[in-house]
Amino acid sequence: CNPLNIPVSGTGVNVSSGTFDISSTTFSPGATATFTSETPCPVGTQSVGLSVNDGSGVGVVLGTAQNTDAGGDWAATLAMPMTPGAYFVTATCQNLGLTIQTYRFVPITVSTATTTLSTSGSSSDYGQPVTFTAVVAYPGGSPASGSVTFTDGSATLGTVPLTGGQAQLSTSTLAVGPHSITATYNGAGSSSQSLTQTVRAASTTLAAPPVRRANPSAFTATLT
């Protein structure tokens, strides 16, 4: 996708204003983000330390990026946190281990997956196979990886690995009556969805046996 031009924000000592490019502002857990500075670090900066902050004041260092030109511009490709939520990304311009300048960017979001559950038929006869399909994706349509657990109320029907963001489970053992079927994604940014599956009693048809007629030729009468 096209890079987004995001304003830099923040207050405090040595916090600058300006802009930077980022590949998106919403990411799936662990996804790769590309950052490119358009407000260069001061000349003489040796490296840029990038950290992500969840607002608690504790930053988790993601990595460093070397300057790309003498003017102090920089770029980096980093993996996002695995826990969904809102984060700040901070870039610290450094020289010989000393902080020269700090940029704090507007929040980015690590998103929760969306699970969509469907059935091959919301009503079925007892003993008839039914297939449940779960599709798990992140905003923007990025498919999730991992597995999905299908449950009938509190009973587990099975756990199926995702392929291309999709998992299917077929069963023919559901009892007669309504069933609350839930698909739960077991990966980062987990989510679930439920639907009602109704199983009808199998219809019974009674067929009367054929009536056998007496064979007239089997009887012989003699008159005298």
C-alpha positions as a printed Julia matrix, in Angstrom:
224×3 Matrix{Float64}:
   0.0     0.0    0.0
   1.05    3.64  -0.35
   2.99    5.07   2.59
   1.05    7.41   4.87
   2.51   10.74   5.89
   2.0    10.92   9.66
   2.66   13.99  11.85
   5.07   13.63  14.72
   3.7    14.67  18.1
   4.73   14.87  21.73
   6.05   17.22  24.37
   9.07   17.26  26.64
  12.78   17.73  26.43
  14.3    17.23  23.01
  11.07   16.18  21.3
  10.88   17.48  17.73
   8.02   18.09  15.33
   7.86   17.0   11.71
   6.62   14.08   9.64
   7.54   10.52   8.75
   6.33    7.8    6.4
   4.86    4.53   7.6
   3.38    1.74   5.49
   0.12    1.84   7.5
  -1.26    2.89  10.87
  -3.05   -0.42  11.59
  -1.16   -3.72  11.76
  -1.84   -7.32  12.62
   0.19   -8.73  15.56
   3.79   -9.35  14.56
   3.31   -7.74  11.14
   6.14   -5.85   9.46
   6.04   -2.06   9.45
   8.28    0.18   7.38
   9.28    3.57   8.82
  11.02    6.32   6.85
  12.01    9.65   8.39
  11.22   12.86   6.54
  12.47   14.97   9.42
  16.14   14.03   9.55
  18.15   13.51  12.65
  20.9    16.08  13.19
  24.06   15.71  11.13
  26.47   13.45  13.0
  23.83   10.96  14.13
  25.3     7.47  13.97
  22.16    5.41  14.56
  18.47    5.68  15.31
  16.95    3.58  18.08
  13.29    2.72  17.59
  11.04    1.7   20.45
   7.32    1.07  20.9
   5.46    2.41  23.92
   1.98    1.36  25.07
   1.44    4.56  27.01
   2.68    3.19  30.33
   6.01    4.92  29.87
   7.95    1.71  29.31
   9.38    1.37  25.81
  10.24   -1.94  24.19
  13.21   -1.62  21.81
  12.36   -2.95  18.36
  15.69   -2.3   16.63
  17.96    0.32  15.14
  18.28    1.97  11.77
  21.43    3.39  10.25
  21.3     6.77   8.55
  20.74    6.61   4.8
  22.48    9.86   3.9
  24.72   12.56   5.35
  21.68   14.66   6.22
  20.52   12.22   8.84
  17.54   10.62   7.1
  16.82    7.02   8.15
  14.59    4.07   7.38
  13.78    0.81   9.16
  11.58   -2.25   8.81
  10.37   -3.6   12.15
   7.99   -6.23  13.52
   4.99   -5.0   15.5
   4.09   -6.27  19.01
   2.01   -9.45  19.33
  -0.51   -7.91  21.74
  -3.33   -5.83  20.19
  -3.64   -2.23  21.33
  -2.57    1.36  20.66
   1.14    2.17  20.65
   3.5     5.09  20.2
   6.71    4.64  18.24
   9.7     6.66  19.37
  12.88    7.28  17.37
  15.98    8.35  19.25
  18.87    9.88  17.29
  22.15    8.79  18.88
  25.83    9.51  18.57
  28.38    7.53  20.6
  25.55    6.28  22.8
  24.29    9.79  23.6
  20.81   11.01  22.69
  20.87   13.93  20.29
  17.2    14.18  19.34
  13.97   12.26  19.97
  10.9    11.9   17.75
   7.65   10.51  19.09
   5.12    9.53  16.43
   1.33    9.53  16.6
  -0.26    6.26  17.74
  -0.4     3.16  15.62
  -2.78    0.28  16.25
  -2.08   -3.43  16.5
  -5.46   -4.86  15.64
  -7.61   -7.77  16.76
  -8.56  -10.41  14.21
 -12.13  -10.75  12.96
 -13.64  -14.24  12.85
 -16.59  -14.98  10.56
 -18.46  -18.26  11.01
 -20.87  -19.81   8.51
 -22.67  -23.14   8.06
 -23.54  -25.24   5.04
 -27.17  -25.07   6.22
 -28.66  -23.58   9.39
 -31.17  -26.45   9.59
 -30.29  -30.08   9.01
 -31.73  -33.55   9.6
 -30.34  -35.83  12.26
 -27.37  -37.75  10.89
 -26.92  -35.35   7.97
 -23.36  -33.96   7.62
 -22.98  -30.23   8.35
 -19.87  -28.18   7.52
 -18.86  -25.13   9.54
 -16.44  -22.64   7.97
 -14.46  -20.03   9.92
 -12.64  -17.21   8.14
 -10.15  -15.21  10.25
  -8.64  -11.97   8.99
  -7.18   -8.69  10.17
  -8.29   -5.23   8.99
  -7.33   -4.83   5.37
  -8.06   -8.49   4.64
  -4.73   -9.91   5.8
  -5.39  -13.62   6.56
  -4.55  -14.95  10.0
  -2.47  -18.03  10.78
  -2.82  -20.51  13.62
  -5.9   -22.59  14.38
  -9.62  -22.38  15.14
 -11.48  -24.38  17.8
 -15.12  -25.22  17.07
 -17.4   -25.78  20.07
 -21.01  -26.81  20.6
 -21.9   -24.99  23.79
 -19.18  -26.14  26.2
 -18.33  -29.28  24.18
 -15.38  -29.14  21.81
 -16.1   -30.39  18.3
 -12.5   -30.08  17.11
  -9.52  -27.81  16.43
  -8.6   -27.14  12.8
  -5.49  -25.34  11.44
  -6.06  -22.27   9.31
  -5.13  -22.43   5.64
  -5.19  -19.07   3.91
  -7.14  -17.73   6.86
  -9.85  -20.4    6.6
 -10.73  -23.51   8.65
 -13.53  -26.04   8.08
 -15.04  -28.72  10.3
 -17.69  -31.26   9.24
 -19.82  -33.35  11.61
 -22.87  -35.62  11.41
 -23.17  -36.4   15.13
 -25.13  -33.4   16.4
 -28.15  -34.4   18.48
 -31.71  -33.3   17.64
 -32.4   -29.72  18.77
 -30.73  -26.28  18.66
 -26.95  -25.95  18.98
 -24.86  -22.87  19.76
 -21.77  -23.31  17.56
 -18.75  -21.09  18.24
 -15.51  -20.68  16.31
 -12.63  -19.32  18.42
  -9.38  -18.16  16.83
  -6.39  -19.4   18.83
  -3.83  -16.89  17.55
  -2.59  -13.41  18.37
  -5.5   -11.0   18.51
  -7.95  -13.82  19.19
 -11.66  -13.49  18.41
 -14.76  -15.65  18.07
 -18.23  -15.79  16.56
 -21.29  -17.95  17.21
 -24.31  -19.17  15.26
 -27.31  -21.43  15.9
 -27.53  -24.81  14.16
 -30.89  -26.58  14.34
 -31.03  -30.36  13.91
 -34.41  -31.88  13.07
 -35.5   -35.41  13.91
 -35.18  -37.69  10.91
 -38.56  -38.26   9.24
 -39.96  -41.82   9.31
 -42.05  -43.29   6.5
 -44.1   -46.45   7.18
 -44.75  -48.69   4.18
 -47.41  -51.43   4.41
 -46.25  -54.79   3.1
 -47.89  -55.89  -0.15
 -51.09  -57.93   0.17
 -50.7   -61.35  -1.32
 -53.79  -62.59  -3.07
 -54.69  -66.24  -3.1
 -53.91  -68.07  -6.29
 -57.25  -69.41  -7.63
 -55.45  -72.29  -9.32
 -54.31  -73.5   -5.94
 -57.84  -74.5   -4.95
 -59.74  -77.45  -6.47
 -63.42  -78.19  -5.84
 -65.05  -81.51  -6.87
 -68.83  -81.71  -7.3
 -70.61  -85.07  -7.21
